[in-house]
Amino acid sequence: MEDDRLAALAGLGFGRVEGIGLGIGAVNDGLLRQRHRRQQGRQRCRAEKRAPGLGDFSHRVLLPLLLARSRRASPQWRRRAAAAASGLRTMQSLSGLEAPKIRHGNDGMENVCMDEGRASGYSCQAVRTSRSHSEEEAGKMADRLELIAVEEHFMEPSLAQYLGKAASPPAAMHEKLYDFFEVRLAEMDAAGIDRQILSHQSPGSQRLADDVAVEACRAVNDALARVIAERPDRFDGFAMIPTNLPEAAADEMTRAVEEKGLKGVMIHGLNHGEFLDLPRYRPIFARAEALGVPVYIHPAEPDSTVTERYYAPYDQTHSMMTKAAWGFGVEAGTQAVRMIISGMFQDHPDLKILLGHLGEALPFWLWRLDDSFRKPGNPPSDFAEVFRRNFWITTSGFFSDTALACSIETMGAERILFAVDYPYASSKIGADWMRSAPLSDEDRVRIASGNARALLGL
């Protein structure tokens, strides 16, 4: 049996397995992280340098950890990996026991030797007992993990009546967008999602005519507040504001937050073709800063000129070209870049901005953005510092271990919030991914709900 396990590990490409020493270089890639720290303005991940002896419990610890790195890993294996990683961090608390140190082999791989563990007095029986306990505790933690999903959409006739065909999605989506207490709650329960932060469907209020914008936003915010009042244990929400009338938008934000209890505002894309960094929109951001609530920058379909120049003819043959596959992220990411280099955050240093879809690719681009804007010919912007200080990102519709790891290393787990992007992404898939992603227990709780509670004052 043991030979079969070792052969399986070798076949998956996880390094060499020799005698009783098992290569765990792959494990060291994030699964044994203690925490993420900033150092000289950059996040660095530090892997733990201790591991238990192996013996006959290698299948309990290293096998789950290694298999979790494979694309073929099931949620069950990922949960076992989380249990194993959690247990590794607690082994040193066992009285009188010392875990063997990781040694570097001649081939550069990191290896653990069971004999060294025995020489240091590490009891295999104690390890087996602790591992079983840790797996059980981690499994219980995953089952009871609080999940707050922060980008979950709805439609309401008081605003949707002005949106034309955008307010008439396919029947399956229509049912979910206009429903609150039946289909929505059933899917939340099935996925184990405790709370949704509701926001109106794109294109929101950014394309409304001035003569209807104020009243439409008031009506939809009042309707949302009534939904929340009916199930305050399951829902909170972001307000819509009439952005083309910035002073009126700031006043509606104040009313929605202070009188209706909403947790911030969501803006969908450009406002009548204008980016939000223009000076005339500053009253909106000044009021958000004063209220201490975030502005969620959500994408919308690009301007028709952009579509014609950049995306045609593929906007006709590939429906997602201008949407989630590419156009959405390009527009919302550009919105954020412009806001930072405009100097907005020098004027409003406490302003809080939320970006969906794991930051619209900005965490991946951050080093290059910051480095490029420091070159001659660019006014000072402190781009990376501002992004890490004033922005939070969510996992909406982006359930990727690799992208999540990049985001954590770039800006820290404390800046990431769980989201599904209901009904366009599956609540069940998103929730299962959050429970099984290769995270420390501390970071999992932060991302799943803790950061949302802190940022939104839940």
C-alpha positions as a Markdown table, in Angstrom:
| # | Residue | x | y | z |
|---|---|---|---|---|
| 1 | Met | 0.0 | 0.0 | 0.0 |
| 2 | Glu | 2.8 | 2.4 | 0.9 |
| 3 | Asp | 4.6 | 1.7 | -2.3 |
| 4 | Asp | 1.4 | 2.5 | -4.2 |
| 5 | Arg | 1.1 | 5.8 | -2.5 |
| 6 | Leu | 4.6 | 6.8 | -3.2 |
| 7 | Ala | 4.3 | 5.8 | -6.8 |
| 8 | Ala | 1.2 | 7.8 | -7.2 |
| 9 | Leu | 2.9 | 10.9 | -5.8 |
| 10 | Ala | 5.8 | 10.5 | -8.1 |
| 11 | Gly | 3.5 | 10.0 | -11.0 |
| 12 | Leu | 1.7 | 13.3 | -10.2 |
| 13 | Gly | 5.1 | 15.1 | -10.6 |
| 14 | Phe | 5.5 | 16.2 | -7.0 |
| 15 | Gly | 9.3 | 15.6 | -6.8 |
| 16 | Arg | 11.3 | 12.6 | -5.9 |
| 17 | Val | 10.4 | 10.0 | -3.3 |
| 18 | Glu | 13.4 | 8.1 | -2.0 |
| 19 | Gly | 13.2 | 5.5 | 0.8 |
| 20 | Ile | 11.5 | 7.1 | 3.7 |
| 21 | Gly | 12.4 | 10.6 | 2.8 |
| 22 | Leu | 9.6 | 12.3 | 0.8 |
| 23 | Gly | 10.2 | 15.4 | -1.3 |
| 24 | Ile | 7.8 | 18.2 | -0.3 |
| 25 | Gly | 9.0 | 21.1 | -2.3 |
| 26 | Ala | 5.5 | 21.4 | -3.8 |
| 27 | Val | 4.0 | 21.6 | -0.4 |
| 28 | Asn | 6.2 | 24.5 | 0.5 |
| 29 | Asp | 4.4 | 26.6 | -2.2 |
| 30 | Gly | 1.8 | 28.3 | -0.1 |
| 31 | Leu | 0.2 | 25.4 | 1.7 |
| 32 | Leu | 2.4 | 25.7 | 4.8 |
| 33 | Arg | 2.3 | 29.5 | 5.0 |
| 34 | Gln | 2.1 | 30.9 | 8.4 |
| 35 | Arg | 1.0 | 34.4 | 7.4 |
| 36 | His | 1.6 | 37.1 | 4.8 |
| 37 | Arg | 3.7 | 40.1 | 5.8 |
| 38 | Arg | 4.6 | 43.3 | 4.1 |
| 39 | Gln | 8.3 | 44.0 | 3.8 |
| 40 | Gln | 9.5 | 47.1 | 2.1 |
| 41 | Gly | 6.2 | 47.7 | 0.5 |
| 42 | Arg | 5.8 | 44.2 | -0.9 |
| 43 | Gln | 4.1 | 41.1 | 0.5 |
| 44 | Arg | 6.2 | 38.1 | 1.1 |
| 45 | Cys | 5.0 | 34.6 | 1.9 |
| 46 | Arg | 7.1 | 32.7 | 4.4 |
| 47 | Ala | 6.8 | 29.0 | 4.6 |
| 48 | Glu | 7.0 | 27.2 | 7.8 |
| 49 | Lys | 10.4 | 25.5 | 8.4 |
| 50 | Arg | 9.2 | 22.6 | 10.5 |
| 51 | Ala | 7.3 | 19.5 | 9.7 |
| 52 | Pro | 6.3 | 16.3 | 11.5 |
| 53 | Gly | 8.0 | 13.0 | 11.2 |
| 54 | Leu | 6.5 | 10.8 | 8.5 |
| 55 | Gly | 6.3 | 7.1 | 9.4 |
| 56 | Asp | 3.0 | 5.4 | 8.6 |
| 57 | Phe | 1.0 | 8.6 | 8.8 |
| 58 | Ser | 2.4 | 10.1 | 5.6 |
| 59 | His | -0.9 | 9.4 | 3.9 |
| 60 | Arg | -2.6 | 11.5 | 6.5 |
| 61 | Val | -0.5 | 14.6 | 6.1 |
| 62 | Leu | 1.7 | 14.8 | 3.0 |
| 63 | Leu | -0.6 | 12.9 | 0.6 |
| 64 | Pro | -3.5 | 15.3 | 1.1 |
| 65 | Leu | -1.2 | 18.3 | 0.9 |
| 66 | Leu | 0.4 | 17.1 | -2.3 |
| 67 | Leu | -2.7 | 15.9 | -4.0 |
| 68 | Ala | -4.4 | 19.2 | -3.3 |
| 69 | Arg | -1.9 | 20.8 | -5.6 |
| 70 | Ser | -3.2 | 18.8 | -8.5 |
| 71 | Arg | -6.0 | 20.0 | -10.7 |
| 72 | Arg | -7.6 | 16.7 | -10.2 |
| 73 | Ala | -8.0 | 17.2 | -6.4 |
| 74 | Ser | -11.5 | 16.9 | -5.2 |
| 75 | Pro | -13.0 | 19.2 | -2.5 |
| 76 | Gln | -12.6 | 16.3 | -0.1 |
| 77 | Trp | -8.9 | 16.2 | -0.7 |
| 78 | Arg | -8.6 | 19.9 | -0.4 |
| 79 | Arg | -10.4 | 19.8 | 3.0 |
| 80 | Arg | -8.0 | 17.1 | 4.1 |
| 81 | Ala | -5.1 | 19.3 | 2.9 |
| 82 | Ala | -6.4 | 22.2 | 5.0 |
| 83 | Ala | -6.6 | 19.9 | 8.0 |
| 84 | Ala | -3.1 | 18.7 | 7.4 |
| 85 | Ala | -1.7 | 22.2 | 7.0 |
| 86 | Ser | -3.5 | 23.3 | 10.2 |
| 87 | Gly | -2.2 | 20.3 | 12.1 |
| 88 | Leu | 1.4 | 21.0 | 11.0 |
| 89 | Arg | 1.2 | 24.4 | 12.6 |
| 90 | Thr | 0.0 | 22.9 | 15.9 |
| 91 | Met | 2.4 | 20.0 | 16.2 |
| 92 | Gln | 5.0 | 21.9 | 18.3 |
| 93 | Ser | 2.4 | 22.5 | 21.0 |
| 94 | Leu | 2.6 | 18.8 | 21.9 |
| 95 | Ser | 4.4 | 18.5 | 25.2 |
| 96 | Gly | 7.9 | 17.1 | 25.0 |
| 97 | Leu | 7.9 | 16.7 | 21.2 |
| 98 | Glu | 10.0 | 18.4 | 18.6 |
| 99 | Ala | 9.3 | 18.1 | 14.9 |
| 100 | Pro | 12.2 | 17.3 | 12.6 |
| 101 | Lys | 13.6 | 20.1 | 10.5 |
| 102 | Ile | 13.3 | 20.2 | 6.8 |
| 103 | Arg | 16.6 | 19.4 | 5.1 |
| 104 | His | 17.8 | 20.5 | 1.7 |
| 105 | Gly | 18.9 | 17.5 | -0.4 |
| 106 | Asn | 21.7 | 17.6 | -3.0 |
| 107 | Asp | 19.1 | 18.2 | -5.7 |
| 108 | Gly | 17.8 | 21.3 | -4.0 |
| 109 | Met | 14.6 | 19.7 | -3.0 |
| 110 | Glu | 13.4 | 20.0 | 0.6 |
| 111 | Asn | 13.0 | 16.7 | 2.3 |
| 112 | Val | 11.9 | 15.4 | 5.7 |
| 113 | Cys | 13.5 | 12.3 | 7.1 |
| 114 | Met | 11.5 | 10.0 | 9.4 |
| 115 | Asp | 14.7 | 8.8 | 11.1 |
| 116 | Glu | 15.6 | 12.3 | 12.1 |
| 117 | Gly | 12.1 | 12.7 | 13.6 |
| 118 | Arg | 12.6 | 9.5 | 15.6 |
| 119 | Ala | 16.0 | 10.6 | 16.8 |
| 120 | Ser | 14.5 | 13.8 | 18.2 |
| 121 | Gly | 12.0 | 11.8 | 20.1 |
| 122 | Tyr | 8.9 | 12.5 | 17.9 |
| 123 | Ser | 6.3 | 9.9 | 18.7 |
| 124 | Cys | 4.4 | 8.5 | 15.7 |
| 125 | Gln | 1.5 | 7.5 | 17.9 |
| 126 | Ala | 1.3 | 11.1 | 19.2 |
| 127 | Val | 1.4 | 12.3 | 15.6 |
| 128 | Arg | -1.4 | 10.0 | 14.6 |
| 129 | Thr | -3.6 | 11.1 | 17.5 |
| 130 | Ser | -2.9 | 14.8 | 16.8 |
| 131 | Arg | -3.5 | 14.5 | 13.1 |
| 132 | Ser | -6.8 | 12.7 | 13.5 |
| 133 | His | -7.9 | 15.4 | 15.9 |
| 134 | Ser | -6.7 | 18.2 | 13.6 |
| 135 | Glu | -8.5 | 16.7 | 10.6 |
| 136 | Glu | -11.7 | 16.5 | 12.6 |
| 137 | Glu | -11.4 | 20.0 | 13.8 |
| 138 | Ala | -10.6 | 21.5 | 10.4 |
| 139 | Gly | -13.5 | 19.6 | 8.9 |
| 140 | Lys | -15.8 | 21.0 | 11.6 |
| 141 | Met | -14.4 | 24.5 | 10.9 |
| 142 | Ala | -15.1 | 24.2 | 7.2 |
| 143 | Asp | -18.7 | 23.1 | 7.9 |
| 144 | Arg | -19.4 | 26.0 | 10.1 |
| 145 | Leu | -17.4 | 28.7 | 8.2 |
| 146 | Glu | -19.5 | 31.9 | 8.0 |
| 147 | Leu | -19.8 | 33.0 | 4.4 |
| 148 | Ile | -20.8 | 36.6 | 3.5 |
| 149 | Ala | -21.1 | 37.1 | -0.2 |
| 150 | Val | -20.7 | 40.8 | -1.1 |
| 151 | Glu | -21.5 | 41.1 | -4.8 |
| 152 | Glu | -24.9 | 39.6 | -5.3 |
| 153 | His | -27.3 | 41.2 | -7.8 |
| 154 | Phe | -31.0 | 41.8 | -8.0 |
| 155 | Met | -33.4 | 43.8 | -10.2 |
| 156 | Glu | -36.2 | 46.0 | -9.0 |
| 157 | Pro | -38.9 | 47.5 | -11.3 |
| 158 | Ser | -38.5 | 51.1 | -10.0 |
| 159 | Leu | -35.1 | 51.2 | -11.6 |
| 160 | Ala | -35.3 | 48.4 | -14.1 |
| 161 | Gln | -38.1 | 50.1 | -16.0 |
| 162 | Tyr | -35.6 | 52.6 | -17.4 |
| 163 | Leu | -33.0 | 50.1 | -18.5 |
| 164 | Gly | -34.7 | 48.7 | -21.7 |
| 165 | Lys | -33.6 | 45.2 | -22.8 |
| 166 | Ala | -31.0 | 45.1 | -20.0 |
| 167 | Ala | -34.0 | 44.6 | -17.6 |
| 168 | Ser | -35.2 | 41.6 | -19.5 |
| 169 | Pro | -32.6 | 38.8 | -19.1 |
| 170 | Pro | -33.3 | 35.2 | -20.1 |
| 171 | Ala | -36.0 | 33.6 | -18.1 |
| 172 | Ala | -33.7 | 31.6 | -15.8 |
| 173 | Met | -31.8 | 34.8 | -14.8 |
| 174 | His | -35.0 | 36.9 | -14.6 |
| 175 | Glu | -36.4 | 34.6 | -12.0 |
| 176 | Lys | -33.3 | 34.8 | -9.8 |
| 177 | Leu | -32.8 | 38.6 | -10.2 |
| 178 | Tyr | -36.3 | 39.6 | -9.3 |
| 179 | Asp | -36.6 | 37.1 | -6.4 |
| 180 | Phe | -35.4 | 37.5 | -2.9 |
| 181 | Phe | -37.1 | 35.0 | -0.5 |
| 182 | Glu | -37.6 | 31.8 | -2.5 |
| 183 | Val | -35.0 | 30.8 | -5.1 |
| 184 | Arg | -32.3 | 33.1 | -3.7 |
| 185 | Leu | -32.6 | 31.9 | -0.1 |
| 186 | Ala | -32.8 | 28.3 | -1.2 |
| 187 | Glu | -29.6 | 28.6 | -3.2 |
| 188 | Met | -27.9 | 30.4 | -0.3 |
| 189 | Asp | -28.9 | 27.6 | 2.1 |
| 190 | Ala | -27.8 | 24.9 | -0.3 |
| 191 | Ala | -24.4 | 26.5 | -0.6 |
| 192 | Gly | -24.1 | 27.4 | 3.1 |
| 193 | Ile | -24.0 | 31.2 | 2.4 |
| 194 | Asp | -25.1 | 33.1 | 5.5 |
| 195 | Arg | -25.6 | 36.5 | 4.1 |
| 196 | Gln | -25.7 | 38.4 | 0.8 |
| 197 | Ile | -24.8 | 42.0 | 0.3 |
| 198 | Leu | -27.3 | 43.0 | -2.4 |
| 199 | Ser | -26.7 | 45.4 | -5.3 |
| 200 | His | -28.7 | 46.3 | -8.3 |
| 201 | Gln | -27.9 | 44.7 | -11.6 |
| 202 | Ser | -25.8 | 46.5 | -14.2 |
| 203 | Pro | -26.1 | 49.0 | -15.9 |
| 204 | Gly | -27.4 | 50.5 | -12.7 |
| 205 | Ser | -28.2 | 54.2 | -12.5 |
| 206 | Gln | -25.2 | 55.5 | -14.5 |
| 207 | Arg | -27.2 | 55.8 | -17.8 |
| 208 | Leu | -30.4 | 57.3 | -16.4 |
| 209 | Ala | -31.7 | 60.6 | -17.6 |
| 210 | Asp | -31.4 | 63.4 | -15.1 |
| 211 | Asp | -35.2 | 63.9 | -14.9 |
| 212 | Val | -35.8 | 60.4 | -13.5 |
| 213 | Ala | -32.4 | 59.5 | -11.9 |
| 214 | Val | -33.0 | 60.9 | -8.4 |
| 215 | Glu | -36.4 | 59.4 | -8.0 |
| 216 | Ala | -35.5 | 56.1 | -9.4 |
| 217 | Cys | -32.5 | 55.7 | -7.1 |
| 218 | Arg | -34.6 | 56.7 | -4.1 |
| 219 | Ala | -37.2 | 54.2 | -5.0 |
| 220 | Val | -34.8 | 51.3 | -5.5 |
| 221 | Asn | -32.9 | 52.1 | -2.3 |
| 222 | Asp | -36.2 | 52.2 | -0.4 |
| 223 | Ala | -37.3 | 48.9 | -1.9 |
| 224 | Leu | -33.9 | 47.3 | -1.0 |
| 225 | Ala | -34.2 | 48.6 | 2.6 |
| 226 | Arg | -37.6 | 46.9 | 2.8 |
| 227 | Val | -36.1 | 43.5 | 1.7 |
| 228 | Ile | -33.4 | 43.8 | 4.2 |
| 229 | Ala | -35.8 | 44.7 | 7.0 |
| 230 | Glu | -37.8 | 41.5 | 6.2 |
| 231 | Arg | -34.7 | 39.3 | 6.5 |
| 232 | Pro | -32.0 | 41.3 | 8.3 |
| 233 | Asp | -30.3 | 38.0 | 9.2 |
| 234 | Arg | -29.6 | 37.2 | 5.5 |
| 235 | Phe | -29.3 | 40.5 | 3.6 |
| 236 | Asp | -27.6 | 43.9 | 3.6 |
| 237 | Gly | -27.1 | 46.1 | 0.6 |
| 238 | Phe | -25.3 | 48.7 | -1.5 |
| 239 | Ala | -27.2 | 51.8 | -2.7 |
| 240 | Met | -27.7 | 53.2 | -6.2 |
| 241 | Ile | -26.9 | 56.9 | -6.7 |
| 242 | Pro | -27.7 | 59.3 | -9.5 |
| 243 | Thr | -24.0 | 59.9 | -10.5 |
| 244 | Asn | -24.7 | 62.4 | -13.3 |
| 245 | Leu | -25.9 | 64.8 | -10.6 |
| 246 | Pro | -23.0 | 64.5 | -8.2 |
| 247 | Glu | -24.4 | 66.7 | -5.4 |
| 248 | Ala | -27.7 | 64.9 | -5.5 |
| 249 | Ala | -25.8 | 61.6 | -5.6 |
| 250 | Ala | -23.9 | 62.5 | -2.4 |
| 251 | Asp | -27.1 | 63.4 | -0.7 |
| 252 | Glu | -28.8 | 60.2 | -1.7 |
| 253 | Met | -25.8 | 58.3 | -0.5 |
| 254 | Thr | -26.2 | 60.0 | 2.9 |
| 255 | Arg | -29.9 | 59.2 | 3.1 |
| 256 | Ala | -29.4 | 55.6 | 2.1 |
| 257 | Val | -26.6 | 55.0 | 4.6 |
| 258 | Glu | -27.9 | 57.0 | 7.6 |
| 259 | Glu | -31.6 | 56.5 | 7.2 |
| 260 | Lys | -31.9 | 53.2 | 5.4 |
| 261 | Gly | -28.9 | 51.4 | 6.8 |
| 262 | Leu | -27.2 | 50.5 | 3.5 |
| 263 | Lys | -23.5 | 49.7 | 3.6 |
| 264 | Gly | -22.1 | 51.8 | 0.8 |
| 265 | Val | -22.8 | 52.4 | -2.9 |
| 266 | Met | -22.2 | 50.6 | -6.2 |
| 267 | Ile | -21.4 | 52.4 | -9.4 |
| 268 | His | -21.7 | 50.5 | -12.7 |
| 269 | Gly | -19.1 | 51.5 | -15.3 |
| 270 | Leu | -18.8 | 54.9 | -16.9 |
| 271 | Asn | -21.3 | 57.7 | -16.2 |
| 272 | His | -22.8 | 58.7 | -19.6 |
| 273 | Gly | -19.4 | 57.9 | -21.2 |
| 274 | Glu | -17.3 | 59.7 | -18.6 |
| 275 | Phe | -14.8 | 58.2 | -16.2 |
| 276 | Leu | -15.3 | 58.9 | -12.5 |
| 277 | Asp | -11.9 | 60.5 | -11.9 |
| 278 | Leu | -13.1 | 63.8 | -13.5 |
| 279 | Pro | -13.3 | 66.6 | -10.9 |
| 280 | Arg | -17.0 | 67.1 | -11.2 |
| 281 | Tyr | -17.5 | 63.7 | -9.5 |
| 282 | Arg | -15.5 | 64.5 | -6.4 |
| 283 | Pro | -18.5 | 65.4 | -4.2 |
| 284 | Ile | -19.5 | 61.7 | -4.4 |
| 285 | Phe | -16.2 | 60.4 | -3.2 |
| 286 | Ala | -15.8 | 63.2 | -0.6 |
| 287 | Arg | -19.2 | 62.1 | 0.9 |
| 288 | Ala | -18.3 | 58.4 | 0.9 |
| 289 | Glu | -15.1 | 59.2 | 2.7 |
| 290 | Ala | -17.0 | 61.3 | 5.3 |
| 291 | Leu | -19.5 | 58.6 | 5.8 |
| 292 | Gly | -16.8 | 55.9 | 6.0 |
| 293 | Val | -18.5 | 53.6 | 3.5 |
| 294 | Pro | -17.0 | 52.0 | 0.4 |
| 295 | Val | -17.7 | 52.8 | -3.2 |
| 296 | Tyr | -17.9 | 49.5 | -5.2 |
| 297 | Ile | -16.7 | 50.1 | -8.8 |
| 298 | His | -18.5 | 47.5 | -10.9 |
| 299 | Pro | -18.1 | 47.1 | -14.7 |
| 300 | Ala | -20.7 | 47.7 | -17.3 |
| 301 | Glu | -20.7 | 47.0 | -21.0 |
| 302 | Pro | -18.2 | 49.3 | -22.8 |
| 303 | Asp | -19.0 | 52.4 | -24.7 |
| 304 | Ser | -20.2 | 51.8 | -28.3 |
| 305 | Thr | -17.1 | 53.5 | -29.7 |
| 306 | Val | -14.8 | 51.3 | -27.7 |
| 307 | Thr | -16.7 | 48.2 | -28.7 |
| 308 | Glu | -16.5 | 49.2 | -32.4 |
| 309 | Arg | -12.7 | 49.9 | -32.3 |
| 310 | Tyr | -11.5 | 47.2 | -29.9 |
| 311 | Tyr | -14.0 | 44.3 | -29.9 |
| 312 | Ala | -15.8 | 44.1 | -33.2 |
| 313 | Pro | -16.5 | 41.8 | -34.9 |
| 314 | Tyr | -16.1 | 39.4 | -32.0 |
| 315 | Asp | -18.7 | 41.1 | -29.9 |
| 316 | Gln | -21.2 | 39.6 | -32.3 |
| 317 | Thr | -19.7 | 36.1 | -32.4 |
| 318 | His | -18.5 | 35.8 | -28.8 |
| 319 | Ser | -21.1 | 37.2 | -26.3 |
| 320 | Met | -18.6 | 37.4 | -23.4 |
| 321 | Met | -16.0 | 39.4 | -25.4 |
| 322 | Thr | -17.4 | 42.7 | -24.1 |
| 323 | Lys | -18.5 | 41.3 | -20.8 |
| 324 | Ala | -16.9 | 39.0 | -18.2 |
| 325 | Ala | -14.3 | 37.4 | -20.5 |
| 326 | Trp | -12.5 | 40.7 | -21.2 |
| 327 | Gly | -14.4 | 43.9 | -21.7 |
| 328 | Phe | -15.7 | 44.2 | -18.1 |
| 329 | Gly | -12.3 | 43.8 | -16.5 |
| 330 | Val | -10.6 | 46.2 | -18.9 |
| 331 | Glu | -13.2 | 49.0 | -18.2 |
| 332 | Ala | -13.3 | 48.6 | -14.4 |
| 333 | Gly | -9.5 | 48.2 | -14.2 |
| 334 | Thr | -9.0 | 51.4 | -16.3 |
| 335 | Gln | -11.5 | 53.2 | -14.0 |
| 336 | Ala | -9.3 | 52.3 | -11.0 |
| 337 | Val | -6.0 | 53.2 | -12.6 |
| 338 | Arg | -7.4 | 56.6 | -13.6 |
| 339 | Met | -8.7 | 57.3 | -10.1 |
| 340 | Ile | -5.3 | 56.6 | -8.6 |
| 341 | Ile | -3.2 | 58.7 | -11.0 |
| 342 | Ser | -5.7 | 61.6 | -10.8 |
| 343 | Gly | -4.6 | 62.5 | -7.3 |
| 344 | Met | -8.1 | 61.6 | -5.9 |
| 345 | Phe | -6.6 | 59.7 | -3.0 |
| 346 | Gln | -4.2 | 62.5 | -2.1 |
| 347 | Asp | -7.3 | 64.6 | -1.6 |
| 348 | His | -9.3 | 61.8 | 0.1 |
| 349 | Pro | -6.8 | 59.6 | 1.8 |
| 350 | Asp | -9.5 | 57.6 | 3.8 |
| 351 | Leu | -11.6 | 56.8 | 0.7 |
| 352 | Lys | -12.5 | 53.1 | 0.4 |
| 353 | Ile | -12.9 | 51.5 | -3.0 |
| 354 | Leu | -14.1 | 48.0 | -3.7 |
| 355 | Leu | -13.2 | 46.2 | -7.0 |
| 356 | Gly | -14.8 | 42.8 | -7.9 |
| 357 | His | -13.3 | 39.9 | -9.8 |
| 358 | Leu | -10.1 | 39.7 | -7.8 |
| 359 | Gly | -9.3 | 43.3 | -8.5 |
| 360 | Glu | -9.9 | 43.4 | -12.3 |
| 361 | Ala | -6.3 | 42.1 | -12.9 |
| 362 | Leu | -4.6 | 45.0 | -11.0 |
| 363 | Pro | -3.0 | 42.7 | -8.4 |
| 364 | Phe | -1.2 | 40.9 | -11.2 |
| 365 | Trp | -0.2 | 44.2 | -12.9 |
| 366 | Leu | 0.6 | 46.1 | -9.7 |
| 367 | Trp | 4.4 | 45.9 | -9.8 |
| 368 | Arg | 4.6 | 47.0 | -13.5 |
| 369 | Leu | 2.1 | 49.8 | -13.0 |
| 370 | Asp | 4.0 | 51.1 | -10.0 |
| 371 | Asp | 7.4 | 50.8 | -11.7 |
| 372 | Ser | 6.2 | 52.5 | -14.9 |
| 373 | Phe | 4.5 | 55.4 | -13.2 |
| 374 | Arg | 7.8 | 56.1 | -11.3 |
| 375 | Lys | 9.7 | 56.7 | -14.5 |
| 376 | Pro | 10.4 | 60.3 | -15.8 |
| 377 | Gly | 7.5 | 62.0 | -17.3 |
| 378 | Asn | 5.0 | 60.9 | -14.7 |
| 379 | Pro | 3.8 | 63.0 | -11.8 |
| 380 | Pro | 4.2 | 61.2 | -8.4 |
| 381 | Ser | 1.4 | 58.8 | -7.7 |
| 382 | Asp | 2.7 | 56.2 | -5.2 |
| 383 | Phe | 0.5 | 53.8 | -7.2 |
| 384 | Ala | 1.1 | 50.6 | -5.3 |
| 385 | Glu | 0.9 | 52.3 | -1.9 |
| 386 | Val | -2.4 | 53.8 | -2.8 |
| 387 | Phe | -3.8 | 50.6 | -4.2 |
| 388 | Arg | -2.8 | 48.7 | -1.0 |
| 389 | Arg | -4.2 | 51.4 | 1.3 |
| 390 | Asn | -7.4 | 52.4 | -0.3 |
| 391 | Phe | -8.6 | 49.4 | -2.3 |
| 392 | Trp | -10.3 | 46.1 | -1.3 |
| 393 | Ile | -11.1 | 43.3 | -3.8 |
| 394 | Thr | -13.6 | 40.5 | -4.0 |
| 395 | Thr | -13.6 | 37.0 | -5.4 |
| 396 | Ser | -16.8 | 37.6 | -7.4 |
| 397 | Gly | -17.0 | 35.1 | -10.3 |
| 398 | Phe | -13.2 | 34.3 | -9.9 |
| 399 | Phe | -12.7 | 31.0 | -8.1 |
| 400 | Ser | -9.0 | 30.5 | -8.9 |
| 401 | Asp | -6.4 | 29.3 | -6.4 |
| 402 | Thr | -3.7 | 30.8 | -8.5 |
| 403 | Ala | -5.3 | 34.2 | -8.8 |
| 404 | Leu | -6.2 | 34.2 | -5.1 |
| 405 | Ala | -2.6 | 33.4 | -4.1 |
| 406 | Cys | -1.3 | 36.3 | -6.3 |
| 407 | Ser | -3.8 | 38.7 | -4.8 |
| 408 | Ile | -2.9 | 37.7 | -1.2 |
| 409 | Glu | 0.8 | 38.1 | -1.9 |
| 410 | Thr | 0.2 | 41.4 | -3.6 |
| 411 | Met | -2.0 | 43.1 | -1.1 |
| 412 | Gly | -2.6 | 40.7 | 1.9 |
| 413 | Ala | -5.6 | 38.5 | 2.8 |
| 414 | Glu | -7.0 | 41.3 | 4.9 |
| 415 | Arg | -8.0 | 43.2 | 1.7 |
| 416 | Ile | -10.0 | 40.4 | 0.1 |
| 417 | Leu | -13.7 | 39.7 | 0.5 |
| 418 | Phe | -15.7 | 36.6 | -0.5 |
| 419 | Ala | -18.3 | 37.1 | -3.3 |
| 420 | Val | -20.1 | 34.9 | -5.7 |
| 421 | Asp | -21.5 | 37.3 | -8.4 |
| 422 | Tyr | -25.0 | 35.8 | -8.1 |
| 423 | Pro | -26.8 | 34.8 | -10.3 |
| 424 | Tyr | -24.1 | 34.8 | -12.9 |
| 425 | Ala | -21.8 | 32.5 | -10.9 |
| 426 | Ser | -22.8 | 29.4 | -8.9 |
| 427 | Ser | -23.2 | 30.0 | -5.2 |
| 428 | Lys | -22.4 | 26.3 | -4.5 |
| 429 | Ile | -19.2 | 26.3 | -6.6 |
| 430 | Gly | -18.1 | 29.6 | -5.0 |
| 431 | Ala | -18.8 | 28.5 | -1.5 |
| 432 | Asp | -17.2 | 25.0 | -1.9 |
| 433 | Trp | -14.1 | 26.7 | -3.4 |
| 434 | Met | -13.8 | 29.1 | -0.4 |
| 435 | Arg | -14.0 | 26.3 | 2.0 |
| 436 | Ser | -11.4 | 24.2 | 0.3 |
| 437 | Ala | -8.9 | 26.8 | -1.1 |
| 438 | Pro | -5.4 | 26.4 | 0.2 |
| 439 | Leu | -5.5 | 29.0 | 2.9 |
| 440 | Ser | -4.6 | 29.2 | 6.5 |
| 441 | Asp | -7.5 | 29.0 | 8.9 |
| 442 | Glu | -7.0 | 32.6 | 9.8 |
| 443 | Asp | -7.0 | 33.9 | 6.2 |
| 444 | Arg | -10.0 | 31.7 | 5.3 |
| 445 | Val | -12.1 | 33.3 | 8.1 |
| 446 | Arg | -10.9 | 36.8 | 7.1 |
| 447 | Ile | -11.8 | 36.3 | 3.4 |
| 448 | Ala | -15.0 | 34.4 | 4.0 |
| 449 | Ser | -16.6 | 36.9 | 6.4 |
| 450 | Gly | -14.3 | 38.7 | 8.7 |
| 451 | Asn | -13.1 | 41.4 | 6.2 |
| 452 | Ala | -16.7 | 42.1 | 5.1 |
| 453 | Arg | -17.8 | 42.6 | 8.7 |
| 454 | Ala | -14.9 | 45.0 | 9.4 |
| 455 | Leu | -15.2 | 47.0 | 6.1 |
| 456 | Leu | -19.0 | 47.2 | 6.0 |
| 457 | Gly | -19.6 | 47.5 | 9.8 |
| 458 | Leu | -21.9 | 44.5 | 9.9 |
